[in-house]
Amino acid sequence: MKSLHVKHLFILSAFTIVLGIFFGCPVPSQAAAHDITVKNGDQLNSPLYTGDTGTITTDRTTITIPESITNPDSSTDGTTDSSESDSTSTSNPSMNHPDSSVTDPDLPSTDPDSPSTDDPKKKEEAIQAYLDSLHFVYNASSDSSVLSFDTQTHQFQALKPGTASISIQAFEPEDPWNRYPVFTATITFSISVDMTNVTLTQNSLTAYLSPMYAYGKKKPYYSSSTAEFQIGINSSYIFNPDTDYSYNDSDYYDPYYNYYYPSTSNTSDLFSYSYTESDKVQINITLAKNVLYISAYPTKTNVKATTSIITLTLSGKTFTIPLTLSPLTISDQSLLLVKGKKKALKVTGTTEAIQWTSTNPKIATVNSKGVIKGKKIGNCVIIGKIGNAYVGCAVSVTTAQLKKVATYANYMGTHWTYSQARRTQTGYYDCSALVWKAYKKYSRINFGSAGYPGVALSEAKWCNAHHKMLKGGYRYKKIRKMQYNPGDLVFKSTNMKKKYADIYHVEMITGYYCYGVSSTGSPYIDLTWGARGTGYGAEEGSLLGRPMK
């Protein structure tokens, strides 16, 4: 039964350590006891690990005992007069006095309580009394945060890495000013962290980079994409316990890289790092309370998959952490989806499972494989999360007719030639001709002109007459809420107080575009236009028509 109990205890201990490593909890190391005995004249060097304890004991047998204690019969200078020696050795001292009961004061005392070299026990007691009378002084010449020392119990404990020393002196009672020590010793402690069982919670990193797209460009850029990580240190000693990984008003924030540069250094002498591929990636590491905060971002806009090797030195122990930059791409940034239909998004740069979400599942849903299904007329953004990076696609769920109208408008705006003189001909367009041709080709709407395109004013008046104007008109807050649909028309006027008096331009909204997704998961979106791409707009409150729902 005893061996079985020990076996179970061993298994339980091992399981506890494994759990600690798995969950990133500090794994305690066994603090050692270092009891130290110092002799008179010692200059000792004692290496310690943080957490080690001990007691200092003085070896008082190494103290030189004054001769007045060890040989009280001797003279002060340690010599004896030869004539006295002869007389005392050959005659009875009492014979020099008429009365033998009278004692010569210059002769040694015969008091039985007086220490005598002839009485070892009394001599030993006298020596002990002398040692007990000594006054010992302990001085800890160090920061108490490095080594704690109790001057009463003479116990010490190593608290953090550094160097500390304790000096010990003893003085006789007759030396109240402590000028003439009869015992001196010094102990110098070199304190370090026991790194034997110290590990990291992660030994490799993959920095997925969120893509940012420009309308009309197939290749994304990544220079504003920052990947952030946290790696725990499994150690009973807390590195940088007084440092918080937080930002303050004096820190510099770079909005382009979405990164804070601390105004003061919060690293430690026990911690340093370097990394390779510095021409391709910038890596910053901060250590605070046993957590390594790592940020990495590319130094170039055109990024290819690359691996940087981080060499991390922690209290003399070196860790190697490969960090792989993996740029992501997504197949679509803008999508017109007919209600009830499905479309699959494809992401490159990862083999991990992607967490897909919809900003409005009532409009469109997405499954774990990135397949979107249009549920209701409207707009939303489908977002994929990979590690700490994101990809996004703006989706407009519409009708089959409006999808054709918007798609054809985009085609004319990107493939045909703008010309007011030839606006009625195939291959040419102006603003109102593009609207008329797109709607006439795929619907019954001709804005009151069956044979040729009208102008922006006539199209606006048709929308107004048929109650197709939206209340409130063109508003930027409605763009952010994705409340405009493919096929909507924006009319520009020179006089916003009399908007129908001088309408000079019309432009068709063809959907939404997702440039990318921020580090917090918020999409960057904008409208797409038939002949303008993205980034185009109108004055707040401009007329806005919806010819077809």
RACOR-V843238 format. One record per helix or strand of 3 or more residues. SS is the DSSP state (helix for helix, strand for strand). FROM is the first residue (numbers start at 1). TO is the last residue. If there is no record, write none. Layout:
ss from to
SS FROM TO
SS FROM TO
This chain:
ss from to
helix 2 22
strand 36 38
strand 43 49
strand 53 58
helix 60 62
helix 67 70
helix 82 90
helix 93 96
helix 120 133
strand 135 140
strand 147 149
strand 155 158
strand 162 171
strand 183 192
strand 204 209
strand 226 234
strand 252 254
strand 259 261
strand 271 275
strand 281 288
strand 291 298
strand 306 314
strand 317 327
strand 334 338
strand 342 344
strand 355 358
strand 364 366
strand 371 374
strand 378 386
strand 389 398
helix 400 415
helix 431 442
helix 456 465
helix 476 480
strand 489 493
strand 503 517
strand 523 529
strand 543 545
